[in-house]
């Protein structure tokens, strides 16, 4: 199932600070004018090349990533884009279109299809690294990265059950009211939950950038879809969340339920009456 699950949602890697030697160091330095701030796109690209070199990537792979990133940074600079957090799914699609229309200044020939795909693959890996490093909150080159982050935010903000999340339809979220309608939850009970400002912002972004990719499937009304364009299953959510927690170094038992438990615990610690928390979570 195509999900992009490995691309985001944990802050594991930090940008490498130690220098690398040889041609890889020259490749990294050529991306980074001295006047650029450390947080710029070019600086992050140089850091990514150092990361690849430290992981003993072959010189051919380092060179391929260097040229792909060099072209991407130059294109981004021409578009006034220097902040890695400013990129969206549509921005990446614009760059893909740029590669399609690109012609060699020397021969006038277009880029071969395999070359275009290889360069886009390098860019996807770059943004996946930025996401894992905690530099950006979601991978704009991966629509499922945005979906996954939104799911986690909704889990924690609402305390929703995994089965209830999989049953959410597109119209169950009201962006004006900032609420989610749970229809026929556990025990056949329905309830309405506020999602909060943070989760609401992620839902709005998800609906604007990621969910429209499945507009060619009007018969599928689920809010969150798999890579096959079908409704997610509770088992899939459990397996994905469990793997995510393991990668984050969290060894507590459970998966989706940990977010539900954390939501209820933090509400009670914040002063909410335990009976209100139970009603909120649908436990009564």
C-alpha positions in Angstrom: 0.0 0.0 0.0 1.6 3.3 -1.1 1.6 5.5 2.0 4.8 7.4 2.3 4.9 6.4 5.9 8.7 6.4 6.2 9.0 10.0 5.2 8.0 12.0 8.2 6.5 12.3 11.7 9.6 11.9 13.8 12.6 14.1 14.6 15.3 11.6 14.5 18.1 13.0 12.4 19.9 16.3 13.0 21.8 18.1 10.2 25.4 16.8 10.1 27.9 19.4 11.3 31.2 17.6 10.6 32.8 18.3 7.2 33.2 15.6 4.6 36.3 15.2 2.5 37.1 14.9 -1.2 34.7 15.6 -4.1 31.6 15.3 -1.9 32.8 18.3 0.2 33.3 20.3 -2.9 29.9 19.3 -4.2 28.3 20.4 -0.9 30.2 23.7 -0.8 29.3 24.6 -4.4 25.6 24.7 -3.4 26.2 27.1 -0.6 27.3 30.8 -1.2 28.9 32.2 1.9 26.2 34.9 2.2 23.4 32.3 2.8 22.0 31.8 6.2 22.3 28.3 7.7 18.6 27.7 7.5 18.3 28.4 3.8 17.3 25.8 1.2 20.8 25.8 -0.3 22.3 25.2 3.2 19.9 22.3 3.8 20.8 20.8 0.5 24.5 21.0 1.4 23.7 19.3 4.7 21.8 16.6 3.0 24.8 15.8 0.7 27.0 15.6 3.9 24.5 13.2 5.3 24.6 11.0 2.2 28.4 11.1 2.2 28.5 10.1 5.9 26.3 7.1 5.1 28.9 6.0 2.5 26.9 6.6 -0.6 28.8 5.9 -3.8 30.5 8.8 -5.6 28.2 8.3 -8.5 25.1 8.6 -6.3 26.6 11.7 -4.6 27.2 13.3 -7.9 23.7 12.5 -9.1 22.2 14.1 -6.0 24.5 17.0 -6.2 23.4 17.9 -9.8 19.8 17.3 -9.0 19.8 19.5 -5.9 21.9 22.2 -7.7 19.3 22.5 -10.4 16.5 22.5 -7.9 18.1 25.2 -5.7 18.7 27.4 -8.8 15.1 27.0 -9.9 13.8 27.7 -6.4 16.0 30.8 -6.2 14.5 32.0 -9.5 11.0 31.6 -8.0 12.0 33.5 -4.8 11.9 30.4 -2.7 14.7 30.1 -0.1 12.8 28.8 2.9 12.4 25.0 3.0 9.1 25.4 4.9 7.6 27.4 2.1 7.3 24.5 -0.3 3.9 22.8 -1.0 2.7 20.0 -3.1 1.9 22.4 -5.9 5.4 23.9 -5.8 6.9 20.4 -6.4 4.5 19.9 -9.3 5.6 23.2 -10.8 9.2 22.0 -10.6 8.2 18.8 -12.2 6.6 20.8 -15.1 9.8 22.8 -15.3 11.9 19.7 -15.8 9.4 18.5 -18.5 9.8 21.8 -20.4 13.5 22.2 -19.8 15.8 22.3 -22.9 19.5 22.1 -23.0 21.1 25.5 -23.7 23.7 23.7 -25.8 21.7 21.2 -27.8 18.1 22.3 -27.4 17.2 18.7 -26.4 14.8 18.0 -23.6 15.7 15.9 -20.5 15.3 12.2 -20.9 12.3 10.8 -19.0 14.6 8.7 -16.9 16.7 11.8 -16.0 13.5 13.7 -15.0 12.4 10.8 -12.8 15.9 10.4 -11.2 16.0 14.1 -10.4 12.6 14.1 -8.9 13.6 11.0 -6.8 16.5 13.0 -5.4 14.2 15.8 -4.5 11.8 13.5 -2.8 14.6 12.0 -0.7 15.8 15.4 0.2 12.4 16.5 1.5 12.0 13.2 3.3 15.3 13.9 5.1 14.2 17.4 6.0 11.0 16.0 7.4 12.7 13.3 9.5 15.2 15.9 10.7 12.3 18.1 12.0 13.2 21.0 9.7 9.8 20.8 8.0 6.5 19.5 9.5 5.4 17.4 6.4 6.9 16.3 3.2 5.5 18.4 0.3 6.9 15.8 -2.2 4.7 13.1 -0.7 1.0 13.6 -0.4 0.8 10.8 2.1 3.2 12.6 4.4 0.7 15.4 4.8 -2.1 12.8 5.2 -0.2 11.0 7.9 0.7 14.2 9.8 -3.0 15.2 9.7 -4.1 11.8 11.0 -1.7 12.1 14.0 -2.9 15.6 14.8 -6.5 14.5 14.7 -5.8 11.5 16.9 -4.2 13.6 19.6 -6.6 16.6 19.4 -9.8 14.7 19.5 -9.0 11.4 21.2 -10.9 9.7 18.4 -10.9 5.9 18.1 -9.1 4.3 15.1 -12.4 2.7 13.9 -14.1 6.1 14.2 -11.3 7.8 12.2 -11.5 5.3 9.4 -15.3 5.9 9.1 -14.9 9.7 8.8 -16.3 11.0 5.5 -15.3 14.1 3.7 -18.3 16.0 4.9 -17.8 15.1 8.6 -15.3 17.9 9.1 -16.8 21.3 9.3 -14.0 23.9 8.8 -16.2 26.8 9.7 -17.2 25.4 13.1 -13.9 23.6 13.6 -15.7 20.3 14.5 -15.7 16.6 13.5 -18.9 14.6 13.6 -18.5 11.0 14.8 -21.4 9.1 13.4 -22.3 5.8 15.0 -19.3 5.5 17.2 -18.8 2.7 19.7 -22.1 1.4 21.0 -23.9 3.2 18.2 -23.4 6.6 19.8 -22.8 9.8 17.8 -21.0 12.9 19.0 -19.4 16.1 17.8 -15.9 17.0 18.7 -14.0 20.3 18.4 -10.6 19.7 16.6 -8.8 22.7 18.0 -6.8 25.3 16.1 -3.7 23.2 15.4 -5.4 20.1 14.1 -7.9 22.3 12.2 -5.0 24.0 10.4 -3.6 20.6 9.3 -7.0 19.4 8.2 -7.5 22.6 6.1 -4.1 22.1 4.5 -4.7 18.4 3.9 -8.0 19.1 2.2 -6.4 21.9 0.0 -3.3 20.0 -1.1 -3.6 16.3 -0.6 -7.2 15.1 -0.7 -7.9 16.7 -4.1 -5.5 14.2 -5.7 -8.4 11.7 -5.4 -11.1 13.9 -6.9 -11.1 11.4 -9.8 -12.8 9.0 -7.4 -16.0 10.8 -6.6 -17.6 7.6 -5.3 -15.1 7.3 -2.5 -16.3 9.6 0.3 -13.8 8.7 3.0 -11.8 11.6 4.4 -8.6 9.7 4.6 -7.7 7.3 1.7 -5.0 4.8 1.0 -2.6 4.8 -1.9 -5.1 2.6 -3.7 -7.8 5.3 -3.3 -9.8 3.2 -0.8 -10.8 3.8 2.8 -8.2 3.1 5.4 -8.7 0.1 7.6 -8.3 0.0 11.4 -5.6 -2.8 11.0 -3.6 -0.6 8.7 -3.7 2.3 11.2 -2.6 0.0 14.0 0.4 -1.4 12.0 1.5 2.0 10.7 1.2 3.7 14.1 3.1 0.9 15.9 6.0 1.1 13.4 6.1 4.9 13.8 6.3 4.6 17.6 9.1 2.1 17.4 11.1 4.4 15.1 10.5 7.2 17.6 11.9 5.0 20.4 8.6 4.7 22.2 8.3 1.2 23.6 4.9 1.4 25.3 2.3 -1.2 24.4 -0.5 0.0 22.1 -0.6 2.2 19.1 -3.5 4.4 18.1 -4.9 4.1 21.6 -1.8 5.9 23.0 -2.9 9.1 21.3 -6.4 8.7 22.7 -5.0 8.1 26.2 -2.7 11.1 25.9 -5.5 13.3 24.8 -7.7 12.3 27.8 -4.8 12.6 30.3 -3.8 16.0 29.1 -7.4 17.3 29.2 -7.7 16.1 32.8 -4.4 17.6 33.8 -5.5 20.8 32.2 -8.5 21.0 34.6 -11.3 19.2 32.6 -13.7 17.2 34.8 -13.3 13.5 34.4 -17.0 13.1 33.5 -16.6 15.6 30.7 -13.5 13.8 29.4 -15.5 10.5 29.4 -18.3 12.2 27.5 -15.8 13.8 25.1 -14.2 10.4 24.3 -17.4 8.5 24.0 -16.6 6.3 27.0 -19.9 6.8 28.7 
